[in-house]
Amino acid sequence: MPFRALRPAHAALAAGLAAATLATAAGAQVLTERNMPLAIAQEIAQATVAACAAKNFNVAVTVVDRAGQVRAVLRADRAGPHTIEASRAKAFTAASARNVTSAIAETAERNPAARHLAAIDGFLLLGGGVPVKVGDEVIGAVGVGGAPGGHLDEECANAGIEAVKAKLR
């Protein structure tokens, strides 16, 4: 009996939700999102490799767009072959999580549940991935692999982003 008493209420609720959904869909706007242009991706990659080379680090650099898709890759003359994939994974992780990979790695060390982030295909929980932002909006990320420590990879990534800061508007 209680089930039948609730049926009209359920029907009214469903009708209200359907009307709200249709009104929302009708008023929906096309999203406008900023994204990583090729020219800036190339500049970041070049400036990042140069920043690491100035410290005698042979690295690979990958710059991705907001969706984690590769826009530019550079590998310094003596960088190891593994550095390309490491830089790509760090850039993907930073873009996807919209955070520096060193902070994500630190969280994973302290929080047992966060350790499962490493199981996400393409994630690499090592320092060296930095989001590229216009204001608070992440438009992409840069990942660096090959310096003797993730903190040094991150320093080079930040230097590469700093080199194009005036264009990130």
Backbone bond lengths (Angstrom), bond angles and torsions (degrees), N, CA, C in turn:
res aa  C-N    CA-C-N  psi(-1)  N-CA   C-N-CA  omega(-1)  CA-C   N-CA-C  phi
1 M - - - 1.440 - - 1.535 112.38 -
2 P 1.345 119.83 -45.72 1.469 118.33 179.84 1.522 112.22 -59.08
3 F 1.318 116.94 -31.22 1.458 119.58 179.90 1.523 110.89 -62.73
4 R 1.329 117.63 -44.25 1.469 121.06 179.39 1.515 111.60 -66.10
5 A 1.310 117.72 -33.95 1.463 120.56 179.83 1.533 110.58 -66.65
6 L 1.319 117.27 -27.70 1.461 120.07 -178.51 1.526 113.08 -88.44
7 R 1.298 117.83 -15.73 1.464 119.60 -177.40 1.520 114.32 -55.39
8 P 1.308 120.66 -48.81 1.472 119.01 178.46 1.534 111.90 -60.50
9 A 1.326 116.19 -35.87 1.468 118.75 178.37 1.520 110.26 -66.09
10 H 1.318 116.94 -41.18 1.464 120.51 177.89 1.524 110.91 -63.21
11 A 1.312 116.20 -41.33 1.460 119.89 179.52 1.524 110.56 -63.36
12 A 1.316 116.55 -41.88 1.465 119.97 179.13 1.522 110.70 -65.97
13 L 1.330 115.97 -41.04 1.456 120.22 178.36 1.530 110.87 -63.07
14 A 1.328 116.36 -45.15 1.468 120.67 179.58 1.519 110.61 -61.99
15 A 1.322 117.34 -42.16 1.465 120.45 179.21 1.520 110.62 -63.80
16 G 1.327 116.29 -40.83 1.464 120.06 178.68 1.516 111.83 -64.71
17 L 1.330 117.21 -43.11 1.454 120.95 178.34 1.520 111.76 -64.31
18 A 1.322 116.57 -40.99 1.468 120.35 178.72 1.528 110.48 -62.68
19 A 1.323 117.04 -43.27 1.464 120.62 179.38 1.526 110.51 -64.38
20 A 1.336 117.21 -41.32 1.458 120.80 179.28 1.525 111.10 -65.33
21 T 1.337 116.07 -39.64 1.458 120.71 179.32 1.526 110.62 -64.71
22 L 1.314 116.70 -44.36 1.464 120.32 179.08 1.526 110.98 -64.96
23 A 1.321 117.24 -39.93 1.461 120.11 179.22 1.526 110.33 -65.12
24 T 1.332 116.20 -41.04 1.452 120.14 178.66 1.522 110.55 -65.66
25 A 1.321 117.25 -44.80 1.463 121.04 -179.93 1.521 110.63 -62.83
26 A 1.328 116.85 -39.92 1.460 119.92 -179.21 1.524 111.01 -67.07
27 G 1.335 117.18 -31.63 1.455 120.73 -178.79 1.514 113.47 -92.74
28 A 1.322 117.34 2.86 1.465 120.87 -177.76 1.521 110.37 -66.10
29 Q 1.310 114.97 144.83 1.449 121.72 178.93 1.527 109.54 -112.48
30 V 1.302 116.16 153.25 1.459 121.31 174.76 1.518 107.68 -68.17
31 L 1.328 116.17 136.17 1.463 120.60 179.76 1.526 110.85 -72.96
32 T 1.300 114.76 142.35 1.452 121.30 172.09 1.516 106.56 -117.68
33 E 1.319 116.65 118.78 1.453 121.91 -178.21 1.518 109.52 -128.33
34 R 1.315 115.34 139.59 1.460 120.07 173.81 1.521 107.63 -80.38
35 N 1.311 115.58 151.26 1.455 119.79 -178.04 1.526 109.68 -144.56
36 M 1.315 115.68 167.17 1.465 122.87 -176.73 1.532 110.72 -76.80
37 P 1.336 117.51 112.89 1.467 118.76 176.21 1.538 110.32 -77.95
38 L 1.302 116.47 152.64 1.455 122.37 -178.20 1.521 112.21 -56.96
39 A 1.324 117.72 -45.60 1.464 120.50 -176.51 1.530 111.49 -59.94
40 I 1.318 117.54 -43.02 1.470 120.13 178.98 1.519 110.26 -70.55
41 A 1.327 118.11 -38.02 1.471 121.05 177.09 1.522 110.53 -58.89
42 Q 1.332 116.56 -43.54 1.463 120.47 178.99 1.527 111.52 -65.02
43 E 1.331 116.67 -41.48 1.470 120.23 178.96 1.524 111.33 -63.94
44 I 1.331 116.58 -42.74 1.465 119.84 178.52 1.524 109.84 -61.96
45 A 1.324 116.93 -45.25 1.467 120.58 -179.26 1.528 110.78 -60.67
46 Q 1.316 117.32 -46.32 1.465 120.49 -179.41 1.527 111.89 -64.80
47 A 1.323 117.10 -43.44 1.464 120.46 -179.59 1.523 110.90 -67.11
48 T 1.315 117.19 -33.98 1.460 120.94 179.72 1.521 110.96 -69.35
49 V 1.325 117.32 -46.28 1.466 120.92 177.26 1.532 109.40 -59.88
50 A 1.330 117.25 -42.28 1.465 121.29 179.87 1.535 111.42 -63.90
51 A 1.335 116.73 -40.69 1.469 120.30 179.26 1.522 110.73 -63.02
52 C 1.315 117.24 -40.78 1.464 120.50 178.19 1.526 111.02 -71.65
53 A 1.325 117.37 -39.36 1.470 120.79 179.63 1.532 110.41 -61.93
54 A 1.328 117.20 -34.58 1.463 120.91 178.58 1.527 111.28 -63.46
55 K 1.323 117.03 -21.25 1.470 122.14 178.16 1.532 111.19 -103.77
56 N 1.333 115.51 10.82 1.475 122.37 -178.35 1.523 113.75 64.51
57 F 1.340 116.63 34.32 1.460 121.93 175.10 1.522 108.34 -106.28
58 N 1.310 116.58 129.07 1.463 122.46 176.75 1.522 108.01 -98.77
59 V 1.311 115.52 109.72 1.460 120.46 -171.58 1.523 111.82 -127.68
60 A 1.317 113.02 167.20 1.463 121.28 166.33 1.518 106.82 -112.13
61 V 1.321 115.61 147.12 1.462 122.10 -179.57 1.522 108.08 -130.28
62 T 1.320 115.26 133.45 1.458 120.81 173.55 1.519 108.19 -124.70
63 V 1.322 116.24 134.05 1.459 122.13 174.67 1.523 106.82 -115.53
64 V 1.345 115.14 129.47 1.465 121.29 -179.21 1.525 110.01 -117.50
65 D 1.329 115.41 163.45 1.461 120.36 175.88 1.524 109.50 -86.07
66 R 1.314 116.74 -173.66 1.470 121.30 -176.09 1.527 112.83 -62.23
67 A 1.316 118.16 -24.42 1.461 122.06 178.99 1.523 112.70 -92.92
68 G 1.327 116.92 4.01 1.461 120.51 179.05 1.510 114.16 83.64
69 Q 1.329 117.33 12.55 1.461 121.25 179.02 1.532 109.95 -87.80
70 V 1.306 116.44 137.04 1.465 122.22 -174.30 1.530 111.33 -64.87
71 R 1.344 114.96 131.60 1.458 122.15 175.29 1.524 111.50 -111.85
72 A 1.350 117.40 -33.53 1.468 120.09 -179.26 1.529 109.43 -154.73
73 V 1.332 115.21 143.63 1.466 121.83 176.68 1.523 108.51 -139.06
74 L 1.329 115.80 133.69 1.461 121.42 173.06 1.520 108.07 -134.53
75 R 1.313 116.02 141.03 1.470 121.55 176.89 1.514 107.51 -127.71
76 A 1.319 115.09 121.58 1.466 120.67 -179.46 1.510 110.25 -64.30
77 D 1.337 116.65 156.87 1.468 122.42 -177.38 1.516 113.14 -54.79
78 R 1.027 141.16 -29.76 1.462 135.15 179.21 1.524 112.75 -116.28
79 A 1.294 117.75 15.17 1.469 120.20 178.65 1.523 109.91 -72.23
80 G 1.293 115.74 140.99 1.463 120.65 179.69 1.521 112.01 -67.21
81 P 1.324 116.31 156.33 1.457 119.64 -177.93 1.531 113.52 -64.28
82 H 1.322 118.25 -27.30 1.470 121.74 -179.69 1.526 112.38 -71.16
83 T 1.329 117.05 -18.03 1.457 119.96 -174.00 1.529 112.80 -68.82
84 I 1.318 117.21 -25.65 1.470 119.48 179.34 1.515 110.40 -65.64
85 E 1.321 117.35 -50.70 1.469 120.17 -179.43 1.522 111.09 -67.02
86 A 1.331 117.61 -38.01 1.463 119.90 178.08 1.526 110.63 -61.84
87 S 1.317 117.35 -43.82 1.468 119.94 -179.75 1.525 111.12 -66.01
88 R 1.324 116.89 -38.82 1.466 119.85 178.81 1.521 110.88 -64.41
89 A 1.335 116.76 -45.23 1.461 120.36 -178.47 1.532 111.38 -65.87
90 K 1.314 117.16 -38.22 1.462 119.86 177.86 1.528 110.83 -65.59
91 A 1.331 116.88 -42.50 1.467 120.39 178.37 1.526 110.41 -63.98
92 F 1.331 117.54 -43.94 1.466 121.72 178.57 1.525 110.37 -60.02
93 T 1.329 116.52 -45.08 1.459 120.98 -178.50 1.527 111.03 -62.91
94 A 1.331 116.88 -44.97 1.473 120.96 179.97 1.528 110.93 -64.15
95 A 1.322 117.66 -40.87 1.473 120.50 179.39 1.524 110.53 -68.32
96 S 1.319 116.09 -44.06 1.455 120.70 -177.06 1.524 111.91 -66.15
97 A 1.327 116.92 -45.87 1.461 121.57 -177.90 1.524 112.15 -86.89
98 R 1.331 116.95 -10.49 1.451 123.18 -179.27 1.531 111.56 54.74
99 N 1.342 113.13 44.79 1.453 120.16 -178.06 1.525 108.63 -155.34
100 V 1.329 116.65 159.71 1.460 119.74 175.34 1.526 108.80 -68.98
101 T 1.312 116.16 141.40 1.465 119.57 -175.33 1.519 112.59 -68.78
102 S 1.333 118.38 -25.88 1.467 119.47 177.32 1.528 110.16 -64.41
103 A 1.323 117.58 -38.84 1.469 120.88 178.18 1.523 111.02 -68.19
104 I 1.323 116.98 -38.48 1.468 120.81 178.15 1.526 109.57 -64.47
105 A 1.336 116.36 -43.13 1.468 121.03 179.33 1.526 111.00 -63.10
106 E 1.341 117.28 -41.57 1.465 120.57 178.45 1.522 111.25 -63.34
107 T 1.321 116.85 -41.07 1.458 120.84 177.82 1.520 110.32 -62.60
108 A 1.317 117.02 -41.47 1.464 121.05 -179.90 1.526 111.67 -65.03
109 E 1.322 116.82 -31.90 1.468 119.99 177.93 1.523 111.48 -69.62
110 R 1.329 117.22 -36.57 1.461 121.98 -176.75 1.523 113.58 -86.68
111 N 1.321 116.96 -27.49 1.461 121.05 -172.43 1.527 109.67 -117.20
112 P 1.317 117.73 110.24 1.472 120.29 -178.36 1.526 113.64 -54.65
113 A 1.321 118.08 -35.95 1.470 120.29 -179.76 1.525 111.27 -66.93
114 A 1.323 116.52 -35.61 1.472 120.51 -178.82 1.520 112.01 -70.97
115 R 1.306 117.45 -17.71 1.470 119.69 178.47 1.530 111.65 -61.67
116 H 1.318 115.67 -23.75 1.465 119.89 -179.96 1.525 112.42 -70.11
117 L 1.326 117.32 -11.97 1.465 119.87 175.92 1.522 110.95 -57.67
118 A 1.326 116.86 -32.12 1.467 120.91 -179.87 1.521 111.70 -63.40
119 A 1.325 117.28 -18.65 1.459 120.89 179.26 1.527 112.91 -81.31
120 I 1.323 117.13 -9.74 1.468 120.42 178.19 1.520 107.84 -73.34
121 D 1.312 115.77 127.18 1.459 121.10 -178.19 1.524 110.26 -56.09
122 G 1.331 116.31 123.13 1.458 121.78 176.97 1.515 114.67 95.57
123 F 1.334 118.46 -11.86 1.465 120.83 179.57 1.517 110.51 -78.86
124 L 1.332 116.14 140.25 1.456 122.19 174.59 1.521 107.07 -133.96
125 L 1.318 116.14 114.89 1.461 121.63 -175.42 1.517 111.08 -92.46
126 L 1.326 114.74 66.62 1.464 123.24 175.56 1.521 107.92 -134.58
127 G 1.321 116.91 148.94 1.456 120.44 176.87 1.514 111.56 -61.62
128 G 1.329 115.86 151.07 1.459 120.72 177.48 1.506 113.84 126.45
129 G 1.328 118.29 -1.00 1.463 121.97 175.95 1.515 109.63 -111.36
130 V 1.341 116.91 129.62 1.457 121.67 -176.06 1.529 109.31 -134.19
131 P 1.332 117.47 128.83 1.467 119.12 175.76 1.525 111.11 -68.41
132 V 1.312 115.89 148.83 1.461 122.28 174.14 1.523 105.76 -105.88
133 K 1.338 115.18 125.29 1.465 119.91 -174.56 1.516 112.59 -121.34
134 V 1.319 114.41 149.93 1.449 123.27 165.87 1.519 103.72 -115.53
135 G 1.316 116.39 106.42 1.462 120.12 -170.11 1.520 108.01 65.37
136 D 1.322 116.71 -124.38 1.465 121.44 177.68 1.526 112.46 -98.43
137 E 1.333 117.40 -1.00 1.463 121.56 -176.83 1.529 111.21 -90.73
138 V 1.323 116.23 123.78 1.463 121.55 177.69 1.527 108.27 -78.40
139 I 1.338 115.96 121.78 1.469 120.23 179.57 1.522 111.92 -106.78
140 G 1.322 116.38 -4.77 1.456 120.85 -179.35 1.513 109.35 167.64
141 A 1.323 115.86 -162.91 1.461 120.38 179.14 1.514 109.42 -159.76
142 V 1.326 114.76 159.91 1.459 121.78 175.48 1.521 107.47 -121.30
143 G 1.320 115.54 137.98 1.451 121.37 176.32 1.516 109.65 -124.78
144 V 1.325 115.82 141.11 1.463 121.87 -178.51 1.517 108.43 -127.37
145 G 1.320 116.35 136.63 1.454 121.68 175.41 1.512 110.25 -135.84
146 G 1.337 116.39 134.62 1.452 119.54 173.91 1.505 116.06 129.52
147 A 1.337 118.66 -20.09 1.469 119.57 175.77 1.531 107.37 -72.34
148 P 1.325 117.41 160.52 1.470 119.02 -177.69 1.531 113.18 -78.72
149 G 1.309 116.66 53.65 1.462 122.72 177.72 1.511 110.71 150.06
150 G 1.321 115.90 139.98 1.460 120.19 -179.94 1.512 113.35 -60.36
151 H 1.328 117.67 -32.85 1.462 120.26 178.91 1.529 111.14 -65.20
152 L 1.321 116.65 -31.90 1.468 120.56 177.10 1.527 110.76 -75.89
153 D 1.327 117.10 -38.00 1.473 120.44 172.85 1.526 109.38 -57.36
154 E 1.326 116.04 -44.54 1.464 121.01 -178.83 1.524 111.75 -64.26
155 E 1.332 117.91 -39.73 1.466 120.92 177.13 1.522 110.73 -59.12
156 C 1.325 116.34 -43.26 1.472 119.81 179.45 1.525 110.90 -66.20
157 A 1.328 116.80 -40.52 1.471 120.59 178.35 1.523 110.09 -60.98
158 N 1.323 116.27 -44.61 1.469 119.70 179.05 1.523 111.31 -63.09
159 A 1.327 117.07 -36.78 1.470 120.53 177.42 1.534 110.60 -64.71
160 G 1.320 116.61 -39.56 1.462 120.28 178.30 1.521 111.95 -64.41
161 I 1.323 116.19 -41.25 1.471 120.33 178.18 1.533 110.12 -67.37
162 E 1.318 116.07 -41.73 1.467 121.04 179.50 1.532 111.05 -58.82
163 A 1.322 116.88 -33.87 1.469 121.22 -178.27 1.523 112.62 -64.65
164 V 1.335 117.63 -23.58 1.469 121.19 -179.38 1.517 112.24 -113.93
165 K 1.313 116.62 11.44 1.474 121.41 -173.46 1.524 112.33 -51.70
166 A 1.325 118.11 -40.27 1.474 121.12 -178.46 1.528 112.27 -63.79
167 K 1.335 117.16 -23.42 1.470 120.99 -179.56 1.526 113.05 -89.44
168 L 1.323 116.69 -8.28 1.471 120.66 -176.98 1.533 109.94 -91.28
169 R 1.319 114.12 71.34 1.476 120.92 179.17 1.488 109.71 -125.53
